[in-house]
Amino acid sequence: MIALLEAKRAGLLARKHWMSNCIAGIIVGVVALPLGMAFAIASGVSPEQGIYTAIVAGLAVSILGGSRVQIAGPTGAFIVILAAVVAQHGVEGLQIATLMAGGILLVLGFARMGAVIKFIPAPVIVGFTAGIGVIIWVGQWKDFFGLPAVTGQHFHEKFWQLIHAFPQMDLMTTFIAVVSLLIVIYAPRIPRMERVPGPLVALIVLTTAQAIFQFPSVSTIGTAFGEIPRGLPSFHLPDITLSRMVELIGPAFAIAMLGAIESLLSAVVADGMTNTRHHSNQELIGQGVANILSPLFGGIAATGAIARTATNVRNGGNSPIAGIVHVVVLVLVLVVLAPLAVNIPLATLAAILFMVAWNMSQLKLVVDTLRGAPKADVVILLVTFGLTVFADLVVAVNIGVVLAMLHFLKRMADSVRVERQDAKTLKREFSLDGVTVPNHVAVLTVEGPFFFAAVDPFERALEQLDESVHTVIIRLHHVPFADGTALAALDKAISVYQKKEVRVMLSEVNPSIRRKLNRMGVTKKVGAHAIHDSIPSAMASIEHEEQVAAEDVVAETIKTSRA
């Protein structure tokens, strides 16, 4: 309830803010109605389940979420995953997977993983959202053009069948779809209609036309699903068994991760529009509760909806009141106007989803990235996009993130420098007047993070030292952190050189790394006297030890000659 409490502290629950939030909530509720039905149908469930989701999840996130203005409900990003789950496991399987996803989101929120999820690289996000946009677009061809149903598990199979089915296109369905699309695009540009959602105008105009003329070849919600039940959904607990949970663990994680990513992206967008800061962990908790409650009342998976959240802010919403009002609007529609939905053409809902797909694809951003981004980012975007479309969304995100991490590690490894410093460089840096740097002393400096990918250049630098070197000083002054693999390599190198009777000294080790060296026993191995705070101190120690050794040799020689 952080967002609700913060809104109260900020005075946004005061009566003077009610009107603006109520207006925003009404507009968002009107926008959410056709979208909820369209997303539900595209996901393979009945249209009323999309409305149930918007009501239950929208209320939960508005009260328990981490953003003041977040609007939650079914979204286009879920269509690909949910449709696959319904096709393989049925509607009840989807509800069980959604329940499990809600539990996963709760765990992520309580474990404070909200900030970590936001670290998914931009090329991965752009790639999979563009891929989802393409899948939604092609998936709506059937209802947009009045084509026969197609079969096939993979995208390319369905795409090829749809191409071959185009000669069977229904002209009246296509006409209604094209008119709907034009209204969705251009209705808000008509003077004095800027604040009227285009999807709502298309829904009213084409539903009225269908109700009057009853075009026989045009599929509607009534012909496909029957009449939408009037009234609120009832509580129903799915038949949950251990075997079904094991079967659905993959889809549950996919729903949870996608829901987390999209809800946090939506919250970030809202922050930019309202100059506020959301609580990412609380947002995950709110989304978790929403996805647990939604399937218990007949709904499907839900997350923060970027478009509806932006609509909320643009129309004056600045507190959870707007989200609650949007839920009230949907409840009133469900109770009062549900029977009228039988004449809604599926072609109109397909046209609305065409616009959703276009907005999700972010074509301009994709083109700009392909033109101007580094080659590695372009490759990551294209791989993620291709895998999203032709393989699987979860696989696409996982591989995209792994590729981005490997690229990052390579760049980090390339930034690590391990080189030998000569006497002139050291004298210039430290002004070592009167202090010589013997030829048998090698000073190696390590610059950059000392981690497993930097072990190879470190070992190569050690291998290049000639046999005349009797003392090696390893400078760690520009090493911000070191991991266990790199320190183990250092430990191994010290052992190898000690067997060769080559002394190893460490210089300018920061406290964090020094504590790790103590725990690993490296400090004991080299001796505390061999770790120095600076190069002058190390050189002075070497000079002193050599002087003492020389005096001992002289004393031993005198003793021998006297004997």
N, C-alpha and C positions, 0 to 999 in steps of 0.2 A: 504493500500500500504506500510505497515511498512517493510515487507520483501524486497520489491523492493528498497525502500529508503535505508535500511540498507546495502543491497548489493552494492548500489552505493557508500555509505560512505566508505565501506570497500574496494572499488576499484575493486570489482568483476565483474563490468560491463565493465571493460577496455578490449581493443581488445585482449590482451594476454590470456584472459580467455575464449574467444569465442570458440576456437577449442574444448577444453575439454568439454564445456557445450553443444556444438552442437553434438558431438559424443554421449554424454550421452543421450541427447534428442532423437536422432535417435534410439538408442537402446531401450529406454523406449517406444517410439512410436511403435516400432515393437512388443515389449512385450504386450503393451496395446491393440493391434488390436485383437488377438484371445481371450484375456481375456474379452474384452468389449463385443464381440459377444456372448461368452459363458455365461457370467453373464446375459446378456439381455434375451437370450433364456431360461435360467433356471428361470428367474423372470417372465416368461410368456408373454414377448413382443418380437417384431421382432429384429433380430440381428443388423440392422442398428441403432436402438435406443441406443444400447450400445456404438456404435461409436460416435453418436451425443453427448451422455452424456460425454464421455471422452474429446471431443473437447470443448464443451461449458464450462463444469465445470472445466476442466483442465486449460483452459485459465483464467477463473475468479479467481481460487485459486492461480495460479502462480502470478497474478498481485495484488490481494487484500488480500491474505492470510498472516498469521503470521509466516510462516517458509520459509526460502530461498529455500529449496530443496523439498518441498512437491509436490507430484504428486497426483492429484485427479481424480476420475472417478468412474464408477460402481465397486462395490466390492462384494465379496462372502458373507460378513456378512449381506448384504441387501436382499439376495435371499429369505430367509424365509418370511420376512415381505412383500416384494413386490409381491411375487407370491400369497400370501393370499389376498392382496388388489386387485390384478388384477382379481383373481377368484371371488371375492365377488362384486367388484365395477366397474370392467372393466378398460381398459387402461386410459380412461379419468379420472376416479376416482383416479387412481394412480397419474396422473399428478396434480390433485387438491391437493391431500394429500402432494405431494412433494413441491408444492408452499407454502402450509401452514407450512410445516416443515422448509422451508427456512426462512419464517417470524419468526418462533420460534427461530431458530438459531441466527437471527439478534438480537432479543430481549435479548437472553442469552449473546451475545457478548457485546452489549451496556450496559447491566446490570452488566458486569464484573463477570460473573459466570464461566468463563473458569477455574479458579483455583479450584472451588468447585467440578466440574465434575471429576477432576482428583483424588478426594478422594474416588472413588468407590473402594472397597477392591479387592485385587488381586484374592482371591478365587472366587469371583463373576465373574470377567472378564475371568478367566481361565475356569470356569464352562460353561458360556454361549458361549464362542468361541469354546470350544470342542463340545458342543451340536450342534452349527451351522454346524461344520465340519461333524458331523455324519448325519445331515439332508441333507446336500449337497451331501454327498457320496451316501446315499441310493436314493436320488432323481435322481441321474444320472444313476442308474442301467438300466432304460428303454432304454436310448440311447446307453449306453455302451454295453449292451447285445442284443439289438434289440428286446426287449420285447414289448408286446402290451401295449396300454395305460391303466392305472389303475384309478379308481375313489376312492373317500374317502376324507373326510375333515381333518382327524387326521393322525398323523404319523404312529401309529400302524396299522391303517386300510390299508394304502398304502403299508406298509412294508409286511403285511401278504399277500396281493394280489400279490405283486412282487415275494414273495417266491413261491406261487402257480403257477406263470406264467413262472418260469424258464424252464420247459420242452419245452416251445415254443421259446427258445432262438435261435437267428439267428447266425449261425456259422461264416459267412463271416463278419457280423457286429462286432462280438466279436473279430475275428482275427484282424480286422483293429484297434479296440479299444486297444487291447493288444499291438500291434506294436506301436501305437501312444504313449501309456503310457511308453513303454521301451525307445522310442526315447526322450520323454520329460525328462526322468530320466537320461539317459546315454549320450545323445548327447553332453552336455557341458563338459563331461569328456574325450572326444576325443581330442587328441593333436591339438592345434591351433584352436579349436572351443570353447574355454572356455568362450569367450565373446558373442557367438551366442546363443540366447535364445532357450532352448529346445522346448517350444511351437511353435516357428516359424518354426523350422526344421520339427517337426511333421506335422504342417499345410501344408507346401510346399510338403513334400514327399507324404502324404496320399491324398492330394487334386489332385496332379498330377496323382497318381495311379487311383483314381476314375475317373478323366477326360479321361484317356486312356482306361480303361477297362469297365467303366460304370456298376459296379456291380448292378444288378437290385434290390436286397433285401436291399441295404445299403441306409439309409435315409440321405439326404444332405440338406443344406440350401435351395437349389433350389426346391427340392421336398416338403419341409415343409413350406417354406415362399416365394418362388419365387425369382426373381432377386432383389438384393439390389439396390435401386435407386442411380444413379450416380449424384453427386452434393451435395451442402450444403443444410441443412434443412431450411424450411421456418418458419416464425413466425406464431404461432397459439395460440390463447387464449382459454383455456378450458371454457366450459359452467359452470361458477361458480354461485351457488345459495346458499342461507343461509341454506336450508335443507341439501344439500350435504356437506356443511362445517361441520354442526353438526354431520352428519353421520361419517365423516372422521377425526374428531378431535383426536380420539384414535390412528389410524394409523399414523397421522401426528406427534403426540408426540413421537410415537415409532421410526419413521424415524429420527426425530430431535435428540432424545437422543442417538440412536445408532450412527448416523453420528457424533455427538459431541464427543462421547467416542472414536470412532475409529480414527477420525482425530487427536485428541489430543494424542492418543497413538502413532500414526504414527509420529507426530511431536516430541514426546519424543524420539522415536527410532532414528530419524534423528539427534536430538541434541547429542545423545550418539556417533553417527558415525562421526559427523562433529565438535564436541566440540563447539557447538553454543547454543544459548538459544532462543526458539521461544516465540512469544507473543500469549498466549492462547486466549485472548479475540479477538484480531484481526483475529486469525485463525477461530474462530466461525463466525465472521462477513463475512470473505471470503467464508466460507462454506455456510453461509446463502444466500449470493448473488448467488453462484453457483447453489444452489437448487431452487432458484427462476427463474433463467434464463434457466436452463436445460429443464424443462417441456415446456417452452414457445417455444423451438426449437426442440420439438419432443423427448427430452431425458427423463431419469428417475432419481431417487435419486442418489446422488454421495457423496463421502466423501474421506478423505485422504487414499490412498492405501499404506499399509505398504510395501508390496513386491516391488511395482513399485518405491516407494520412496527410498528404500534400493538399488534397482538396479541403480537408478539415481546417488546416492552417490558413489557406488562402481565403477562406470564407469567415474567418474571425475566431475559430476555435483556439482556445489557449489553456483549457483545463479538461480533466476527465468528464466534465459535464457533457461535452459535445459527444463523446463516445457513448455515454449512457443514453442520451437523447436519440442517437442513431439506432440504438437497440430498441428503444420504445417505438420508433417509427416502423421498424421491421415487424415488431409484434403486432401493431395495429394493422399493417398491410396483410399479415398472415391471417389475422382474425376476421377482417372485414372484406378484403378484396381477393382472397385466395381463389374463389370460383372463376374469376375473370381471367385467370392465367391460362385457361385451356386453349385460348385462341392465340397465344403468343407463338409466332412462327419460329421454328428452330433456325431458319435462315437468318432471322434478325439477331438471335443470340450468337450465331456464327460470325456475323458481321462485327458484333461487339468484340468478340474474341480476336478477330483480325486486327483490330486496333490495339488490343492488349498485346498481341504478338509483336506488332510493329514497335510499340513502346518498349517492350522487353528486349528486343533485338539490339536497340541502341546503335543503329547502322552507322551514324556519323562517328560515334566513339570508336566503333570497330575499325572503320576506314582510317580515322586519324591514328589509331594505334598501329595499324599495319603500315602506314606511311612513315610515321615519325619515331616509333618506339625502337629501342634496341632489338637486334635480331633475336636474342634469347627470349624476350617478352613476346615477340611475334610468334615464335615457335610454340611457346607455352599456350598462347591464346588459340592458335590453330589446332593444336593437339587436343586441348580441352573441348573446343567446339566440335571437332570431328568425333571424339569419343562420346560426347553428350548426344549427338544426333544418331550415330550409327552403333553405339555400344550401350552404355549405361551411364546415368547421371552420377551415381556414386563412384563408379570406376573413373569417370572423367575428372571429378573433383580430386580424388585421391592421387591420381597420376599427375594432374596439373600441379598440385601442391608439392608432390615429391620432386618433380622437375624443377620447380621454382626453388626448392630447398637445395637441390644439388647445384643449381646454377649459383645460388648465393654462397654455398660453401666453396665452390671453385673460385669465385671472386675474392672471398675472404682469404683462401689459401694463396692466391696470386698476390695479395697485398702484403703477405708476410715476407720480410726480408731477413736473410741470415747471411752476414758477410764478415770477412776479417778486416779489422781496422789496422792500418799501418801506424808506425811511430809518429809520422808527421801529423796525421789526423788527430791522434790522441794529444800530442803536444799543443796543437792549435786549439783543441777543445778545452783542455784543462790547464794550459800554460805550465807545463811540467818543467819549469826551469830547474836544471841541476838534477833532474830525475831521468835516467835513461830507460829505454824500453829494449831490453836484450832481445837478440834475434831468436833465442830459444823460447820466448814468451809469445803466445798467440792470443789475441783478444778478438773474440767472436761476439758480435752484437746481434740480438734478435729483436726485430721491430714488428709489432702487430700481435694479434691474438695467437697464443701458442696452443693450438689444439690439434686434433688428430690429423687434419688435412695438411698441417704445417710440419709434420714429422719428417717427411721426405726431404725438403730443402735443408732442414737442420742436419740430418744424417749425411747428406751430400757435402755440406760445408765441413763437417768433421773429417770426412774421408779425404778431403783435399789437403789436409795438414800434412806437412812432410815430417820425416823421422827426426829432424833436428829439434823439433818442438818438445820441450820438457815440461812446460807449464801452459795450461789453457785457462783463460779467464772468459767466462760466459756472462755477457752483460744482458740483463733482463729489464733495463730501465724503461723501455718502450713497450713492455708486454702488459696489457691491461688485465688479462686473465689467462689461465692455463687449465686444460682439462687433464684427466687422469692418463689418457693415452700419451700425450706429449710429455708429461712428467715421468711416465714409465720409460719413455725413450731416452730422456735425460739421465735417469737412473742407470739404464743399461749402458749408455755411453760412458758414464763415470766409472762403472765397473770395468769396462773394456780398457780404458786408459790407465786405470790404476794397476791393472795386470801388466801393462807396458811400462810401469813406473813413471807414468806421466801424471803430474799433479793437476787436479781440476779445481778451479776457484769460481765462485759465483759473486756477481756484483750487482748492486742496485735492485735487489729483489723486493717487490712490494709486499706489505704485510700479509695479504690474502694468499699469495703464492707461497710465502715463507711458511705459513701455517700448514699448507698442504705438503710441503717438503718435509716438515717435521713429522707429520702423521705417516708419511711413506718411508721414513727412515733415511732420506737422502741427506739431511743435515748431519746426522750422525756419521754417515758414510764419508762425507768430504771433511767433516770436522768443523766445529763452529768457528775456528780461527780462519777458515777458508772462505767465509761468507763476509763480504764487505759492503759498505754503504756507497762507496765510490771507487773509481779507477785509481785516483792518487793514493787512496788508502791501501788498495790491493798492491800497487806497484811498490809502495813504501814497505809493505810487509814482505814482498819478495826480495827487495834489496836488503832488508834487515836480515832475513833468513840466510841469504847468500853470504852476507858479511860474517854472520856468526859461523856458517859452515866453513868459510875461508879461514877464520881465526882458529877454528878447531883443527883444520888441516895443518896450519902453521904450528900450532901447539903440539900436535902429534908428531910432526917432523922433527921439531926441536927435541922432544922427548926421546925419539928414536935415535937421533944423532948422539945425544948424551950417553944413551945406553951403549 
